[in-house]
Amino acid sequence: MYMVESKGGAIVCMFLAIIFLGTWPAIMNLLERRGRHPQHTYIDDSIASLLVATIIALTIGQIGKSKPDVPNFTTQIFQNNWPCVLFAMAAGIFQGLGNLTTQYAWAFVGLSVTEVITSSIAVVVGTTLNYFLDEQINRAAILFFGVGCFMVAVFLGAAVHFSNAADNEVKLSTVSNTCNEGGRAVEISGFQKVFPNKDGQKDLEQEAVHAQKAKFGSAEFLRQLENRRAIKVFGKRKLIGLGTAFFSGLCFSLYSPAFNIATNDHWQTMKEGIPHLVVYTAFFYFSVSCSMTTIILNIRFLYHPILNLPKSSLKAYLNDWSGRTLALLAGLLFGLGNGLQFMGGQAAGYAAADSVQALPLVSTFWGILLLGEYRRSSKKTYILLGSMLLMFSAATGLLMASSGQRN
């Protein structure tokens, strides 16, 4: 079994995890904006991420001969290590619940702000717990100064959300609410929306009617996006999104400490002579639990949706191939990102590995470039957004600088 043992190797793992985990929510949010049912996307995503975890366990987790104190994946899977397995599965449940609620926060709060809030809360709570679980191998003065910066980033993120929401209200109030386009197709950042006309719904692209593209950030763009997206947000209270984001952050804050306990058995729950769970075994059980949580709950939401989403069914999901490739790609990135985070955490300490929560820096890049977030916003919003990202960047650097090395 291959183990990351050096501090440099751990930092490389965390850097790659940041890129993968930061791109994952952008793809998921993009599909929701295209109008794909969120439950369909999340089921695809969960299946792909579980496949990645299984492949990693059966390949990297099997490299070399098994040792009594560090067994390979297939050797350990049959050992009596259920106390730590349950902690790994609890970690998966926490992340599954966080993922499930985050999909709604993205729609209400926006990709960039949601990721900053959830990641910051995860660091403030989770990193503090990991620091003490890891026997304080990280440098406390640097670590907790970074945690303080994350707390500031949370408040700045909430301020950005309210400021941007106010900007959008001003944009929408300055134009006429009558936007009947006479039944023609309207393009939203490259995606088509078909409006009904007197003859019923038609795919007007086939009729060679050219779509008119709204500019990012304009009132027309916001209206078109609302018509196209799966989760409708107009008229909803702003606090719904923030409350959802905070709940997601609390769930995310607990999965890393639970995984830490699963791999290091801090509370000595296993019988004497039974080796600790290797990171690949814990990751496998974690992924099984996370995927099953999201699949079961999303199947229920197909038939009993929330927030006025349309009903769906397993048959409709199986027949929905539009966007499936992107959803599966998102799941692959999510699985790889989690695996790299845990591999780095085993070497450098899980408190420092929580620096992968810097993923909002990547998500914000995609949010602005791909989704058009914060285009044509006010100067106040731009200042708050820049301050939030600056504080978040400083906090992430401090978290990485606090890295220790496990003996």
PEPESUL-V66122 format. One record per pair of residues at least 6 apart in sequence whose C-alpha atoms are under 7 Angstrom apart, sorted by the first residue. I is the first residue (numbers start at 1). J is the second residue. D is the distance in Angstrom with one decimal. If there is no record, write none. Layout:
# PEPESUL-V66122
{{I/J/D} {I/J/D}}
This chain:
# PEPESUL-V66122
{{1/60/5.9} {1/61/4.7} {1/62/4.9} {1/63/4.1} {1/64/5.3} {1/72/5.8} {2/60/5.8} {2/61/6.5} {2/63/5.9} {4/10/6.5} {4/343/6.3} {4/344/6.7} {4/347/5.9} {5/347/5.1} {6/347/6.6} {7/347/6.8} {7/348/5.9} {7/405/6.3} {10/344/4.0} {10/347/6.1} {10/348/6.1} {11/344/6.8} {13/340/5.1} {13/341/6.4} {13/344/5.5} {14/340/6.4} {14/341/5.5} {14/344/6.1} {14/353/6.5} {14/356/5.7} {17/337/4.1} {17/338/6.8} {17/340/5.6} {17/341/5.8} {17/356/6.3} {18/356/4.9} {18/358/6.3} {18/359/4.8} {19/359/6.7} {19/362/6.3} {20/333/5.1} {20/334/6.5} {20/337/5.2} {21/333/6.6} {21/334/5.7} {21/337/5.3} {21/359/6.0} {22/359/4.3} {22/360/6.0} {22/362/4.9} {22/363/4.8} {23/362/6.5} {23/363/5.9} {24/330/5.0} {24/333/6.1} {24/334/6.0} {25/363/7.0} {26/363/6.0} {26/366/6.2} {26/367/6.6} {27/326/6.9} {27/330/6.2} {28/327/6.8} {28/330/6.8} {29/106/6.7} {31/323/6.7} {32/38/6.0} {32/229/5.8} {32/230/5.6} {33/225/6.9} {33/228/6.6} {33/229/4.3} {33/230/6.5} {34/191/6.4} {34/228/6.3} {34/229/5.6} {35/228/5.5} {35/229/4.3} {35/230/4.4} {36/230/6.2} {37/230/5.9} {39/298/5.2} {39/302/6.5} {40/317/5.5} {41/327/5.5} {43/295/5.4} {43/298/6.9} {44/324/6.9} {44/327/5.8} {44/328/5.6} {45/327/5.4} {45/328/5.3} {45/330/6.1} {45/331/4.0} {46/291/4.9} {46/294/6.9} {46/295/6.7} {46/331/6.2} {47/291/6.8} {48/328/5.5} {48/331/4.7} {48/332/5.6} {49/331/4.6} {49/332/5.3} {49/334/6.1} {49/335/4.3} {50/287/5.5} {50/288/6.2} {50/291/6.3} {50/335/7.0} {52/332/6.2} {52/335/5.5} {52/336/6.7} {53/283/6.7} {53/284/5.5} {53/287/6.4} {53/335/6.2} {54/284/6.2} {57/73/6.2} {57/280/5.2} {57/281/6.6} {57/284/6.6} {58/73/6.9} {61/72/5.8} {61/73/5.3} {61/280/5.7} {62/72/5.3} {62/73/6.0} {66/72/4.9} {69/275/5.4} {70/275/6.8} {70/278/6.8} {73/280/6.6} {73/281/5.6} {81/270/6.3} {83/269/6.0} {83/270/6.2} {84/262/4.4} {84/265/6.6} {84/277/7.0} {85/262/6.4} {85/282/6.7} {85/285/6.7} {87/258/5.6} {87/259/6.5} {87/261/6.8} {87/262/5.2} {88/258/6.4} {88/259/5.2} {88/262/5.3} {88/282/5.6} {88/285/6.0} {88/286/5.0} {89/285/5.7} {89/286/4.8} {89/289/5.1} {90/258/6.8} {91/254/6.9} {91/255/4.1} {91/256/6.8} {91/258/5.1} {91/259/5.7} {91/286/6.2} {92/255/6.6} {92/286/4.5} {92/287/6.1} {92/289/4.9} {92/290/4.0} {93/289/5.8} {93/290/5.1} {93/293/6.1} {94/251/5.1} {94/252/6.4} {94/254/6.5} {94/255/5.4} {95/251/6.2} {95/252/5.6} {95/255/5.9} {95/290/6.3} {96/290/4.7} {96/291/6.8} {96/293/5.8} {96/294/5.5} {97/251/6.6} {98/248/4.3} {98/249/6.9} {98/251/5.1} {98/252/5.8} {100/294/6.5} {101/244/6.3} {101/248/6.0} {102/244/7.0} {102/245/6.3} {102/248/5.9} {105/114/6.3} {105/241/4.9} {105/244/5.6} {105/245/5.4} {106/114/6.0} {107/231/6.6} {107/233/6.9} {108/233/6.0} {108/241/4.8} {109/161/6.1} {109/241/5.3} {109/242/6.7} {111/363/6.9} {111/364/7.0} {111/367/6.2} {112/360/6.2} {112/363/6.0} {112/364/4.6} {112/367/6.3} {113/157/5.3} {113/161/6.7} {114/245/5.9} {115/360/5.1} {116/154/6.8} {116/157/6.6} {116/360/5.5} {117/154/5.0} {117/157/6.2} {117/245/6.6} {117/246/6.9} {117/249/6.9} {118/245/5.9} {118/246/6.2} {118/248/6.1} {118/249/3.8} {119/249/6.3} {119/357/5.1} {120/150/5.0} {120/151/6.4} {120/153/6.9} {120/154/6.1} {121/249/5.1} {121/250/6.4} {121/253/6.6} {122/249/5.2} {122/250/6.2} {122/252/5.3} {122/253/3.7} {123/147/6.7} {123/253/6.5} {123/354/6.4} {124/147/5.4} {124/150/6.8} {124/151/6.8} {125/253/5.6} {126/253/4.3} {126/254/5.8} {126/256/6.5} {126/257/6.2} {127/351/4.7} {127/354/6.5} {129/257/6.3} {130/257/5.4} {130/350/5.9} {130/351/5.0} {131/138/6.8} {131/351/5.4} {133/266/6.8} {134/349/6.4} {137/349/7.0} {137/404/5.3} {137/405/6.8} {138/402/5.3} {138/403/5.3} {138/404/4.8} {139/402/4.9} {142/398/5.9} {142/402/5.6} {143/398/6.3} {143/399/5.4} {143/402/5.4} {146/395/4.3} {146/396/6.9} {146/398/5.1} {146/399/5.8} {147/395/6.7} {149/391/6.0} {149/392/6.8} {149/395/5.2} {150/392/6.1} {150/395/5.8} {153/388/5.2} {153/391/5.9} {153/392/5.9} {156/384/6.5} {156/388/5.4} {157/388/6.2} {160/381/5.8} {160/384/5.7} {160/385/6.0} {163/381/5.6} {164/377/6.7} {164/381/6.0} {167/377/6.1} {167/378/6.5} {171/219/5.3} {172/219/5.2} {182/197/6.8} {183/195/5.1} {183/196/5.4} {183/197/4.6} {184/194/6.9} {184/195/6.3} {184/204/6.7} {185/192/6.5} {185/193/5.6} {185/194/4.9} {185/195/6.4} {185/204/6.1} {185/211/5.5} {186/192/5.9} {186/193/5.5} {186/211/5.1} {186/212/5.6} {186/213/6.7} {187/193/6.3} {187/211/5.5} {187/212/6.0} {187/213/5.1} {188/213/6.4} {188/214/6.7} {188/221/6.8} {188/224/6.3} {188/225/6.3} {193/228/6.0} {194/201/6.9} {194/202/6.8} {194/203/6.3} {195/201/6.5} {214/220/6.1} {214/221/5.1} {215/221/6.1} {216/372/5.4} {216/375/5.9} {217/372/6.6} {217/374/6.7} {217/375/4.6} {217/376/5.3} {226/232/6.1} {231/309/6.4} {260/350/6.7} {262/277/6.6} {262/282/6.6} {263/276/5.9} {263/277/4.8} {263/278/6.1} {263/279/6.2} {263/282/6.5} {264/276/6.1} {265/276/6.5} {279/342/6.8} {279/343/6.6} {283/339/6.8} {302/311/5.7} {302/312/4.7} {302/313/5.5} {303/311/5.5} {303/312/5.8} {303/313/6.2} {304/311/6.8} {305/311/6.1} {341/353/6.2} {341/356/6.9} {344/353/6.2} {345/353/4.8} {347/405/6.2} {347/406/5.8} {348/403/5.9} {348/404/5.4} {348/405/4.6} {348/406/5.9} {349/403/6.9} {349/404/6.5} {349/405/6.6} {349/406/6.4} {352/399/5.6} {352/400/5.7} {352/402/6.4} {352/403/5.1} {355/396/5.6} {355/399/5.7} {355/400/6.1} {358/396/5.9} {367/373/5.6} {368/374/6.7}}
